Amino acid sequence: MDTLLIFIKNPVKGKVKTRIAQTAGEERALQIYFELLRHTREVALRTTARRLLFYSDFIDENDEWSSRDFQKMVQHGSDLGERMNNAFRLGLVHPDDRAVIIGSDCAALSHEIVATAFAQLENHPFVIGPATDGGYYLLGMRQHTPELFSDIAWSTEAVLPATLQRINDLGATCYMLPELSDVDFETDWEREGWL
């Protein structure tokens, strides 16, 4: 079974896109995050897969993410790596399962890219969508691999090289998707042409 794992933050003013808020204000940062959530939701809905939606803090039953289309739960773990590891554990249960994880920070993400990720998991045990900041906007795998999530300096430019090194150490291949930019700063949003 194909499973799309989606990580989002609960959209609370002052708690999302804090680096954008430093230049654009908290209200504008929240608006931008709602736009990113809308875009991510559209990509997910166009993806043929089971969809597991992981909130950062609490499940919102009355938001735009319909329970008919998304199985809702809360991220669990002490850091991002542990939370992603736990999500993949839920997505990879049977030998023929494939799972792909995305966040809600990439305005350039498309359903075609997600479809390519699932397709390439036929040929490679891992797929990565590299982000311009040294991390990744997408990670896919066929088998639950906890090694990719421990002792990584999350939210730094070391994430991607460290992850690729782990995959190399496992003697595995990895398909690389196009490099895309996350929206972390107001200038990132403007560069994407959303304004």
C-alpha positions in Angstrom: 0.0 0.0 0.0 1.1 3.6 -0.7 0.9 5.9 2.2 1.4 9.7 2.1 2.6 11.0 5.5 1.9 14.8 5.9 3.4 16.8 8.8 1.7 20.2 9.6 1.8 22.7 12.4 -1.4 23.7 14.0 -2.0 27.2 12.5 -1.8 29.4 15.6 -0.9 33.0 15.4 2.6 33.6 16.7 3.5 29.9 16.5 3.9 29.4 12.8 6.4 30.9 10.3 8.1 32.9 13.1 11.0 33.9 10.9 8.5 35.4 8.4 6.7 37.1 11.3 10.0 38.9 12.2 9.7 41.0 9.0 6.1 40.7 7.9 4.3 40.5 11.3 2.5 37.6 12.9 -0.9 38.1 11.1 0.8 38.0 7.7 2.9 35.0 8.7 -0.3 33.2 9.7 -1.9 34.1 6.3 1.1 32.8 4.4 1.0 29.5 6.4 -2.7 29.1 5.6 -1.8 29.4 1.9 0.9 26.8 2.3 -1.5 24.5 4.1 -4.0 25.0 1.2 -1.4 24.2 -1.4 -0.1 21.1 0.5 -3.7 19.9 0.9 -4.4 20.2 -2.8 -1.2 18.3 -3.6 -2.2 15.5 -1.1 -5.7 15.2 -2.5 -4.4 14.7 -6.0 -2.2 11.9 -4.7 -3.5 8.4 -5.0 -2.5 6.9 -1.6 -3.7 6.5 2.0 -3.2 9.9 3.6 -2.0 10.1 7.3 -2.1 13.7 8.6 0.1 14.5 11.6 -0.6 17.7 13.5 2.1 19.2 15.7 0.0 19.7 18.8 -3.7 18.6 18.6 -6.2 17.2 16.2 -8.5 19.8 14.7 -11.7 18.0 13.6 -13.3 21.2 12.2 -10.5 22.5 9.9 -10.2 22.2 6.1 -8.6 18.8 6.2 -11.6 16.5 5.9 -11.6 13.3 8.0 -13.1 11.5 4.9 -9.8 12.2 3.0 -7.2 12.2 5.9 -6.6 10.0 8.8 -5.8 12.5 11.6 -3.3 12.0 14.4 -0.7 13.9 16.4 3.1 13.8 15.9 4.7 11.8 18.6 8.4 12.1 19.7 11.0 14.3 21.4 12.4 15.8 18.1 11.7 15.9 14.4 13.6 12.7 13.7 11.7 10.7 16.3 8.4 12.1 15.1 9.2 11.2 11.5 10.5 7.7 12.5 7.2 7.0 14.4 5.2 8.2 11.4 7.1 5.9 9.0 6.5 3.0 11.4 2.8 3.5 10.9 3.1 3.8 7.1 5.4 0.8 6.5 3.7 -2.3 7.9 3.7 -4.8 5.1 6.6 -5.9 2.8 5.0 -4.2 -0.3 4.3 -0.9 1.5 5.7 2.4 0.2 5.6 5.6 2.3 6.5 9.2 1.4 6.6 12.0 3.9 6.1 15.7 3.2 5.8 18.9 5.2 3.8 22.1 4.6 6.7 24.5 3.8 7.3 23.9 0.1 5.2 26.1 -2.2 6.7 24.5 -5.3 5.8 20.9 -4.4 3.5 19.3 -7.0 1.4 16.1 -7.1 3.6 15.1 -10.0 6.7 15.2 -7.8 4.9 13.1 -5.2 3.8 10.6 -7.8 7.3 10.4 -9.1 8.5 9.6 -5.6 6.1 6.7 -5.2 7.0 5.4 -8.7 10.7 5.6 -8.1 10.3 3.5 -5.0 9.7 0.6 -7.4 13.4 1.0 -8.4 15.1 2.4 -5.3 14.7 1.8 -1.6 14.9 5.5 -0.9 13.7 8.8 -2.6 14.7 12.3 -1.4 13.5 15.7 -2.5 16.5 18.0 -1.6 15.7 21.5 -0.3 17.9 24.5 -1.1 18.6 25.0 2.6 20.4 21.7 3.0 17.5 19.7 4.3 14.8 17.9 2.3 11.1 18.6 1.5 10.3 14.9 0.8 11.6 11.5 1.9 10.3 8.2 0.7 11.2 4.6 1.6 10.1 1.0 1.1 11.2 -0.3 4.5 11.2 1.3 7.9 14.7 2.5 8.5 15.3 4.1 11.9 18.9 4.8 11.1 17.9 7.9 9.0 16.4 9.7 12.0 18.8 9.4 14.9 21.6 11.8 15.7 20.8 14.3 12.9 21.2 18.0 13.5 17.7 18.9 12.4 16.9 22.3 10.9 20.5 22.7 9.8 22.2 22.4 6.4 23.7 19.2 7.6 20.5 17.2 7.3 20.7 16.2 3.7 24.4 15.2 3.6 24.0 13.3 6.8 20.9 11.4 5.5 22.6 10.6 2.2 25.6 9.3 4.1 23.4 7.0 6.1 21.8 5.7 3.0 25.2 5.1 1.5 26.4 3.3 4.6 23.4 1.0 4.2 24.7 0.2 0.7 21.4 1.4 -0.7 20.5 3.6 -3.7 18.5 6.8 -3.5 16.6 8.6 -6.3 17.0 12.4 -6.1 14.0 14.5 -7.0 14.4 18.2 -8.2 15.8 20.6 -5.7 13.1 23.0 -4.3 13.0 25.8 -1.9 11.2 25.8 1.5 9.4 28.9 2.5 11.2 30.0 5.7 11.6 33.8 5.1 9.4 36.5 3.6 11.8 36.7 0.6 11.3 32.9 0.0 7.5 33.6 -0.3 8.1 36.5 -2.7 10.5 34.5 -4.8 7.9 31.8 -5.3 5.7 34.6 -6.8 2.8 34.2 -4.4 3.1 37.6 -2.7 
